[in-house]
Amino acid sequence: MKFVEPGDQVLLLGSDRKPFFLRAAEGGELQTHHGVVPHLSIIGQPWGKEVRSHLGYAFLILAPSLHDVLLYLRRQSQIIFPKDIGYILLRLSVGPGRTIVEAGTGSGGLTTALAWSVGGQGRVISYDRREDMQNLARQNLERIGLESQVTLKLRDISAGFDETDVDALFLDLPDPHLVLPQARAALRNGAPLGAIVPTANQVSELIEALERNDFGFIEVCEIMLRFYKIIPARFRPVDRMVAHTGYLIFARTLMPGAVPPANDAEEAEPAGDVADTL
């Protein structure tokens, strides 16, 4: 059995499902509209136990998941949805010790997921030209203890990235097709590139630019997520689903002159249709 220790990130969740995040510290206290919860009443308790405020309101002591963190980030702009972030992490092969560059910090949703996934030995470098957005992203990262794994750079990337030979790069920009030469120069050979755009016209522009800039294995997709009612006797989908939230585009860097496989859907099967398995 594991217990809450000083320095742990804690999520308190009451019956109204309003979340409260805190970093457990001796002498600290959480003030809510349901009353005050001293941190000492949490430290040393097993995860999943109930704790009560001085007004008697009950909270569950939970370890926040990455999904919890992303849903309740403070934001000034639309963040990339968790359903999309999961596939982005997979396609960019984000993991411990990796070096990942992001263009378009925004409120720091994807930045947070990248930092969480690369761990203490990895590194995330995030560029944005808006100081207010990077300040908010920094606050979000500090709130969950991930700030040491992220370097925030305040500038336009049209002049290029400082980094070279990075493991993956993601573009969340209005015109990603205009910065592909800069992205290509930052990536190591064969490394994955990802991008997200809201419109089909942007997808077409990006595909054409990828083909001109020595990228291959291009993939375009969207992620649909459907939840179900958790009532055994009436098991069925909920009335609304999280459908289109953006087009995701992925590709790999190729050496100049290399001939990539065809991208035409009639000539090549999608990456997910694997005929042979290991």
C-alpha positions as YAML, in Angstrom:
chain: A
units: angstrom
residues:
- id: 1
  name: MET
  ca: [0.00, 0.00, 0.00]
- id: 2
  name: LYS
  ca: [1.27, 3.48, -0.87]
- id: 3
  name: PHE
  ca: [0.76, 6.62, 1.16]
- id: 4
  name: VAL
  ca: [0.80, 10.33, 0.42]
- id: 5
  name: GLU
  ca: [4.23, 11.86, 1.06]
- id: 6
  name: PRO
  ca: [5.35, 15.50, 1.24]
- id: 7
  name: GLY
  ca: [5.93, 16.80, -2.28]
- id: 8
  name: ASP
  ca: [3.39, 14.48, -3.91]
- id: 9
  name: GLN
  ca: [0.88, 15.87, -6.37]
- id: 10
  name: VAL
  ca: [-2.62, 15.28, -5.00]
- id: 11
  name: LEU
  ca: [-6.09, 15.51, -6.53]
- id: 12
  name: LEU
  ca: [-8.99, 15.99, -4.11]
- id: 13
  name: LEU
  ca: [-12.36, 15.16, -5.63]
- id: 14
  name: GLY
  ca: [-15.70, 15.63, -3.89]
- id: 15
  name: SER
  ca: [-19.22, 14.51, -4.73]
- id: 16
  name: ASP
  ca: [-19.69, 17.53, -7.00]
- id: 17
  name: ARG
  ca: [-16.65, 16.32, -9.02]
- id: 18
  name: LYS
  ca: [-14.95, 19.71, -8.79]
- id: 19
  name: PRO
  ca: [-11.20, 18.96, -8.70]
- id: 20
  name: PHE
  ca: [-8.65, 20.54, -6.40]
- id: 21
  name: PHE
  ca: [-4.94, 20.04, -7.14]
- id: 22
  name: LEU
  ca: [-2.23, 20.55, -4.56]
- id: 23
  name: ARG
  ca: [1.35, 19.62, -3.80]
- id: 24
  name: ALA
  ca: [1.39, 18.12, -0.31]
- id: 25
  name: ALA
  ca: [3.49, 20.16, 2.11]
- id: 26
  name: GLU
  ca: [3.73, 20.17, 5.89]
- id: 27
  name: GLY
  ca: [2.04, 23.32, 7.14]
- id: 28
  name: GLY
  ca: [0.07, 23.82, 3.94]
- id: 29
  name: GLU
  ca: [-3.70, 23.98, 3.66]
- id: 30
  name: LEU
  ca: [-6.26, 23.92, 0.88]
- id: 31
  name: GLN
  ca: [-9.06, 26.47, 1.13]
- id: 32
  name: THR
  ca: [-12.24, 25.57, -0.77]
- id: 33
  name: HIS
  ca: [-15.88, 26.65, -0.76]
- id: 34
  name: HIS
  ca: [-16.50, 23.38, 1.11]
- id: 35
  name: GLY
  ca: [-14.09, 24.25, 3.90]
- id: 36
  name: VAL
  ca: [-10.39, 24.04, 4.72]
- id: 37
  name: VAL
  ca: [-8.32, 20.85, 4.32]
- id: 38
  name: PRO
  ca: [-4.95, 20.92, 6.14]
- id: 39
  name: HIS
  ca: [-2.23, 19.12, 4.21]
- id: 40
  name: LEU
  ca: [-1.30, 17.25, 7.40]
- id: 41
  name: SER
  ca: [-4.68, 15.52, 7.20]
- id: 42
  name: ILE
  ca: [-3.62, 14.17, 3.79]
- id: 43
  name: ILE
  ca: [0.08, 13.36, 4.30]
- id: 44
  name: GLY
  ca: [0.53, 9.79, 5.51]
- id: 45
  name: GLN
  ca: [-2.90, 8.70, 4.33]
- id: 46
  name: PRO
  ca: [-3.32, 5.90, 1.78]
- id: 47
  name: TRP
  ca: [-4.29, 6.88, -1.75]
- id: 48
  name: GLY
  ca: [-8.01, 6.45, -2.34]
- id: 49
  name: LYS
  ca: [-9.00, 7.26, 1.24]
- id: 50
  name: GLU
  ca: [-11.59, 9.85, 2.18]
- id: 51
  name: VAL
  ca: [-10.61, 13.07, 3.98]
- id: 52
  name: ARG
  ca: [-12.97, 15.72, 5.35]
- id: 53
  name: SER
  ca: [-12.72, 19.50, 5.46]
- id: 54
  name: HIS
  ca: [-13.31, 21.41, 8.69]
- id: 55
  name: LEU
  ca: [-16.95, 21.75, 7.56]
- id: 56
  name: GLY
  ca: [-17.30, 17.99, 7.21]
- id: 57
  name: TYR
  ca: [-17.29, 17.84, 3.39]
- id: 58
  name: ALA
  ca: [-15.75, 14.61, 2.07]
- id: 59
  name: PHE
  ca: [-13.03, 14.45, -0.57]
- id: 60
  name: LEU
  ca: [-11.30, 11.43, -2.08]
- id: 61
  name: ILE
  ca: [-7.49, 11.53, -2.03]
- id: 62
  name: LEU
  ca: [-6.32, 10.59, -5.53]
- id: 63
  name: ALA
  ca: [-3.07, 10.64, -7.46]
- id: 64
  name: PRO
  ca: [-3.79, 12.80, -10.52]
- id: 65
  name: SER
  ca: [-3.40, 11.09, -13.88]
- id: 66
  name: LEU
  ca: [-2.09, 12.88, -16.95]
- id: 67
  name: HIS
  ca: [-5.68, 12.93, -18.20]
- id: 68
  name: ASP
  ca: [-6.80, 14.70, -15.01]
- id: 69
  name: VAL
  ca: [-4.04, 17.28, -15.36]
- id: 70
  name: LEU
  ca: [-4.84, 18.04, -19.00]
- id: 71
  name: LEU
  ca: [-8.58, 18.41, -18.44]
- id: 72
  name: TYR
  ca: [-8.13, 21.02, -15.73]
- id: 73
  name: LEU
  ca: [-5.24, 23.10, -17.04]
- id: 74
  name: ARG
  ca: [-5.71, 26.83, -16.81]
- id: 75
  name: ARG
  ca: [-6.06, 28.08, -20.36]
- id: 76
  name: GLN
  ca: [-6.37, 31.19, -22.47]
- id: 77
  name: SER
  ca: [-6.59, 29.31, -25.76]
- id: 78
  name: GLN
  ca: [-8.00, 26.03, -26.98]
- id: 79
  name: ILE
  ca: [-5.69, 23.16, -26.03]
- id: 80
  name: ILE
  ca: [-5.20, 19.97, -28.02]
- id: 81
  name: PHE
  ca: [-7.71, 17.41, -26.75]
- id: 82
  name: PRO
  ca: [-6.46, 14.45, -24.67]
- id: 83
  name: LYS
  ca: [-7.81, 12.03, -27.29]
- id: 84
  name: ASP
  ca: [-5.54, 13.63, -29.89]
- id: 85
  name: ILE
  ca: [-2.58, 13.95, -27.52]
- id: 86
  name: GLY
  ca: [-2.58, 10.20, -26.88]
- id: 87
  name: TYR
  ca: [-2.12, 9.42, -30.57]
- id: 88
  name: ILE
  ca: [0.44, 12.22, -30.98]
- id: 89
  name: LEU
  ca: [2.60, 10.71, -28.23]
- id: 90
  name: LEU
  ca: [2.39, 7.31, -29.91]
- id: 91
  name: ARG
  ca: [3.17, 8.51, -33.45]
- id: 92
  name: LEU
  ca: [6.07, 10.70, -32.31]
- id: 93
  name: SER
  ca: [7.45, 7.84, -30.19]
- id: 94
  name: VAL
  ca: [7.64, 10.09, -27.14]
- id: 95
  name: GLY
  ca: [9.20, 8.34, -24.16]
- id: 96
  name: PRO
  ca: [11.77, 8.58, -21.37]
- id: 97
  name: GLY
  ca: [14.99, 10.34, -22.32]
- id: 98
  name: ARG
  ca: [13.73, 11.74, -25.63]
- id: 99
  name: THR
  ca: [14.30, 15.29, -26.86]
- id: 100
  name: ILE
  ca: [11.14, 16.79, -28.34]
- id: 101
  name: VAL
  ca: [10.62, 20.23, -29.89]
- id: 102
  name: GLU
  ca: [7.22, 21.90, -30.03]
- id: 103
  name: ALA
  ca: [6.27, 25.02, -31.98]
- id: 104
  name: GLY
  ca: [3.18, 26.71, -30.56]
- id: 105
  name: THR
  ca: [3.19, 26.43, -26.77]
- id: 106
  name: GLY
  ca: [-0.28, 27.89, -26.25]
- id: 107
  name: SER
  ca: [-1.60, 27.17, -22.76]
- id: 108
  name: GLY
  ca: [0.78, 24.23, -22.45]
- id: 109
  name: GLY
  ca: [-1.51, 21.22, -22.86]
- id: 110
  name: LEU
  ca: [0.68, 19.22, -25.23]
- id: 111
  name: THR
  ca: [3.79, 20.66, -23.55]
- id: 112
  name: THR
  ca: [2.61, 19.14, -20.27]
- id: 113
  name: ALA
  ca: [1.96, 15.73, -21.85]
- id: 114
  name: LEU
  ca: [5.36, 15.76, -23.56]
- id: 115
  name: ALA
  ca: [7.16, 16.67, -20.32]
- id: 116
  name: TRP
  ca: [5.24, 14.02, -18.39]
- id: 117
  name: SER
  ca: [6.20, 11.37, -20.98]
- id: 118
  name: VAL
  ca: [9.91, 12.15, -21.49]
- id: 119
  name: GLY
  ca: [10.56, 12.01, -17.75]
- id: 120
  name: GLY
  ca: [13.43, 13.47, -15.79]
- id: 121
  name: GLN
  ca: [16.07, 12.36, -18.30]
- id: 122
  name: GLY
  ca: [14.24, 13.82, -21.30]
- id: 123
  name: ARG
  ca: [13.89, 17.34, -22.58]
- id: 124
  name: VAL
  ca: [11.08, 19.38, -24.13]
- id: 125
  name: ILE
  ca: [11.76, 22.67, -25.92]
- id: 126
  name: SER
  ca: [8.67, 24.73, -26.70]
- id: 127
  name: TYR
  ca: [8.58, 27.86, -28.88]
- id: 128
  name: ASP
  ca: [5.92, 30.57, -28.96]
- id: 129
  name: ARG
  ca: [5.94, 34.23, -29.92]
- id: 130
  name: ARG
  ca: [3.31, 35.25, -27.34]
- id: 131
  name: GLU
  ca: [4.72, 36.03, -23.92]
- id: 132
  name: ASP
  ca: [1.33, 35.82, -22.19]
- id: 133
  name: MET
  ca: [0.81, 32.26, -23.43]
- id: 134
  name: GLN
  ca: [4.24, 31.11, -22.33]
- id: 135
  name: ASN
  ca: [3.74, 32.70, -18.91]
- id: 136
  name: LEU
  ca: [0.53, 30.72, -18.50]
- id: 137
  name: ALA
  ca: [2.18, 27.52, -19.72]
- id: 138
  name: ARG
  ca: [5.01, 28.07, -17.23]
- id: 139
  name: GLN
  ca: [2.50, 28.46, -14.39]
- id: 140
  name: ASN
  ca: [0.72, 25.27, -15.43]
- id: 141
  name: LEU
  ca: [4.00, 23.35, -15.53]
- id: 142
  name: GLU
  ca: [5.09, 24.68, -12.15]
- id: 143
  name: ARG
  ca: [1.75, 23.78, -10.61]
- id: 144
  name: ILE
  ca: [2.34, 20.09, -11.37]
- id: 145
  name: GLY
  ca: [6.11, 20.02, -10.92]
- id: 146
  name: LEU
  ca: [7.21, 19.58, -14.55]
- id: 147
  name: GLU
  ca: [8.91, 22.92, -15.13]
- id: 148
  name: SER
  ca: [12.46, 21.51, -14.87]
- id: 149
  name: GLN
  ca: [11.90, 19.29, -17.91]
- id: 150
  name: VAL
  ca: [10.79, 22.10, -20.25]
- id: 151
  name: THR
  ca: [12.68, 24.98, -21.86]
- id: 152
  name: LEU
  ca: [10.35, 27.74, -23.06]
- id: 153
  name: LYS
  ca: [11.65, 29.97, -25.86]
- id: 154
  name: LEU
  ca: [9.88, 33.21, -26.69]
- id: 155
  name: ARG
  ca: [10.33, 33.86, -30.39]
- id: 156
  name: ASP
  ca: [9.08, 33.33, -33.92]
- id: 157
  name: ILE
  ca: [10.50, 30.17, -35.50]
- id: 158
  name: SER
  ca: [10.67, 31.59, -39.03]
- id: 159
  name: ALA
  ca: [14.41, 32.11, -38.45]
- id: 160
  name: GLY
  ca: [14.79, 28.46, -37.46]
- id: 161
  name: PHE
  ca: [15.18, 26.37, -34.32]
- id: 162
  name: ASP
  ca: [18.24, 26.39, -32.07]
- id: 163
  name: GLU
  ca: [18.25, 22.60, -31.82]
- id: 164
  name: THR
  ca: [19.49, 19.92, -34.23]
- id: 165
  name: ASP
  ca: [19.12, 16.13, -34.31]
- id: 166
  name: VAL
  ca: [16.03, 16.13, -32.08]
- id: 167
  name: ASP
  ca: [13.95, 12.96, -31.75]
- id: 168
  name: ALA
  ca: [10.62, 14.48, -32.83]
- id: 169
  name: LEU
  ca: [9.00, 17.81, -33.59]
- id: 170
  name: PHE
  ca: [5.38, 18.97, -33.44]
- id: 171
  name: LEU
  ca: [3.83, 22.03, -35.10]
- id: 172
  name: ASP
  ca: [0.69, 23.67, -33.72]
- id: 173
  name: LEU
  ca: [0.74, 26.77, -35.91]
- id: 174
  name: PRO
  ca: [-1.63, 28.57, -38.31]
- id: 175
  name: ASP
  ca: [0.69, 27.93, -41.29]
- id: 176
  name: PRO
  ca: [2.89, 24.89, -40.59]
- id: 177
  name: HIS
  ca: [3.65, 24.44, -44.29]
- id: 178
  name: LEU
  ca: [5.74, 27.65, -44.21]
- id: 179
  name: VAL
  ca: [8.24, 26.36, -41.62]
- id: 180
  name: LEU
  ca: [9.01, 22.86, -42.89]
- id: 181
  name: PRO
  ca: [12.60, 23.71, -43.95]
- id: 182
  name: GLN
  ca: [13.26, 24.94, -40.41]
- id: 183
  name: ALA
  ca: [11.65, 21.82, -38.94]
- id: 184
  name: ARG
  ca: [13.64, 19.57, -41.29]
- id: 185
  name: ALA
  ca: [16.90, 21.19, -40.17]
- id: 186
  name: ALA
  ca: [16.08, 20.55, -36.50]
- id: 187
  name: LEU
  ca: [15.15, 16.86, -36.86]
- id: 188
  name: ARG
  ca: [17.53, 13.94, -36.96]
- id: 189
  name: ASN
  ca: [17.41, 11.74, -40.07]
- id: 190
  name: GLY
  ca: [14.34, 9.52, -40.09]
- id: 191
  name: ALA
  ca: [12.69, 11.30, -37.16]
- id: 192
  name: PRO
  ca: [8.93, 11.90, -37.03]
- id: 193
  name: LEU
  ca: [7.19, 15.22, -37.54]
- id: 194
  name: GLY
  ca: [3.64, 15.94, -36.43]
- id: 195
  name: ALA
  ca: [1.19, 18.80, -36.91]
- id: 196
  name: ILE
  ca: [-2.41, 19.70, -36.18]
- id: 197
  name: VAL
  ca: [-4.58, 22.01, -38.31]
- id: 198
  name: PRO
  ca: [-8.31, 22.81, -38.23]
- id: 199
  name: THR
  ca: [-9.19, 22.95, -41.95]
- id: 200
  name: ALA
  ca: [-8.93, 20.70, -44.99]
- id: 201
  name: ASN
  ca: [-7.27, 23.45, -47.06]
- id: 202
  name: GLN
  ca: [-4.42, 23.59, -44.54]
- id: 203
  name: VAL
  ca: [-4.03, 19.82, -44.78]
- id: 204
  name: SER
  ca: [-3.65, 20.01, -48.57]
- id: 205
  name: GLU
  ca: [-1.09, 22.81, -48.31]
- id: 206
  name: LEU
  ca: [0.88, 20.87, -45.73]
- id: 207
  name: ILE
  ca: [0.92, 17.62, -47.72]
- id: 208
  name: GLU
  ca: [2.28, 19.42, -50.79]
- id: 209
  name: ALA
  ca: [4.94, 21.17, -48.71]
- id: 210
  name: LEU
  ca: [5.97, 17.91, -47.00]
- id: 211
  name: GLU
  ca: [6.53, 16.26, -50.36]
- id: 212
  name: ARG
  ca: [8.70, 19.20, -51.47]
- id: 213
  name: ASN
  ca: [10.84, 19.14, -48.34]
- id: 214
  name: ASP
  ca: [12.09, 15.54, -48.18]
- id: 215
  name: PHE
  ca: [9.39, 14.08, -45.96]
- id: 216
  name: GLY
  ca: [7.72, 10.74, -46.59]
- id: 217
  name: PHE
  ca: [5.34, 8.22, -44.99]
- id: 218
  name: ILE
  ca: [2.73, 10.97, -44.73]
- id: 219
  name: GLU
  ca: [-0.39, 10.17, -42.72]
- id: 220
  name: VAL
  ca: [-3.53, 12.26, -42.14]
- id: 221
  name: CYS
  ca: [-6.17, 11.26, -39.61]
- id: 222
  name: GLU
  ca: [-8.72, 12.46, -37.10]
- id: 223
  name: ILE
  ca: [-9.55, 10.84, -33.77]
- id: 224
  name: MET
  ca: [-13.13, 10.10, -32.74]
- id: 225
  name: LEU
  ca: [-14.01, 9.24, -29.13]
- id: 226
  name: ARG
  ca: [-17.33, 7.78, -28.00]
- id: 227
  name: PHE
  ca: [-18.26, 7.27, -24.34]
- id: 228
  name: TYR
  ca: [-20.86, 4.82, -23.04]
- id: 229
  name: LYS
  ca: [-23.37, 5.06, -20.22]
- id: 230
  name: ILE
  ca: [-22.13, 3.07, -17.22]
- id: 231
  name: ILE
  ca: [-25.52, 1.54, -16.42]
- id: 232
  name: PRO
  ca: [-25.38, -2.25, -16.92]
- id: 233
  name: ALA
  ca: [-29.11, -2.61, -17.55]
- id: 234
  name: ARG
  ca: [-29.14, 0.18, -20.15]
- id: 235
  name: PHE
  ca: [-25.68, -0.06, -21.69]
- id: 236
  name: ARG
  ca: [-25.54, 2.26, -24.70]
- id: 237
  name: PRO
  ca: [-23.57, 5.24, -26.04]
- id: 238
  name: VAL
  ca: [-24.01, 8.65, -24.49]
- id: 239
  name: ASP
  ca: [-25.99, 11.05, -26.65]
- id: 240
  name: ARG
  ca: [-22.98, 13.16, -27.67]
- id: 241
  name: MET
  ca: [-19.49, 12.17, -28.74]
- id: 242
  name: VAL
  ca: [-16.16, 13.96, -29.02]
- id: 243
  name: ALA
  ca: [-15.79, 13.94, -32.79]
- id: 244
  name: HIS
  ca: [-13.69, 16.16, -35.06]
- id: 245
  name: THR
  ca: [-11.31, 18.41, -33.14]
- id: 246
  name: GLY
  ca: [-8.61, 18.81, -35.79]
- id: 247
  name: TYR
  ca: [-6.68, 17.06, -38.54]
- id: 248
  name: LEU
  ca: [-3.50, 15.30, -37.41]
- id: 249
  name: ILE
  ca: [-0.67, 15.02, -39.93]
- id: 250
  name: PHE
  ca: [2.45, 12.90, -39.45]
- id: 251
  name: ALA
  ca: [5.51, 12.28, -41.61]
- id: 252
  name: ARG
  ca: [9.15, 11.17, -41.42]
- id: 253
  name: THR
  ca: [12.29, 12.92, -42.56]
- id: 254
  name: LEU
  ca: [14.04, 11.35, -45.55]
- id: 255
  name: MET
  ca: [17.45, 11.89, -47.06]
- id: 256
  name: PRO
  ca: [17.42, 14.07, -50.20]
- id: 257
  name: GLY
  ca: [16.79, 11.93, -53.26]
- id: 258
  name: ALA
  ca: [15.12, 9.10, -51.36]
- id: 259
  name: VAL
  ca: [11.89, 7.96, -53.01]
- id: 260
  name: PRO
  ca: [9.10, 7.52, -50.43]
- id: 261
  name: PRO
  ca: [6.21, 5.09, -50.85]
- id: 262
  name: ALA
  ca: [3.12, 6.47, -52.59]
- id: 263
  name: ASN
  ca: [0.72, 8.52, -50.48]
- id: 264
  name: ASP
  ca: [-2.29, 7.92, -52.74]
- id: 265
  name: ALA
  ca: [-4.89, 5.93, -50.79]
- id: 266
  name: GLU
  ca: [-5.54, 3.80, -53.90]
- id: 267
  name: GLU
  ca: [-1.86, 2.90, -54.18]
- id: 268
  name: ALA
  ca: [-0.90, 2.42, -50.55]
- id: 269
  name: GLU
  ca: [-2.69, 0.98, -47.54]
- id: 270
  name: PRO
  ca: [-3.04, 3.11, -44.38]
- id: 271
  name: ALA
  ca: [-0.34, 2.60, -41.78]
- id: 272
  name: GLY
  ca: [-2.85, 0.85, -39.52]
- id: 273
  name: ASP
  ca: [-3.59, -1.96, -42.03]
- id: 274
  name: VAL
  ca: [-0.69, -4.30, -41.43]
- id: 275
  name: ALA
  ca: [-0.85, -7.48, -43.48]
- id: 276
  name: ASP
  ca: [2.09, -9.24, -41.83]
- id: 277
  name: THR
  ca: [2.91, -9.33, -38.13]
- id: 278
  name: LEU
  ca: [6.14, -10.08, -36.34]
...
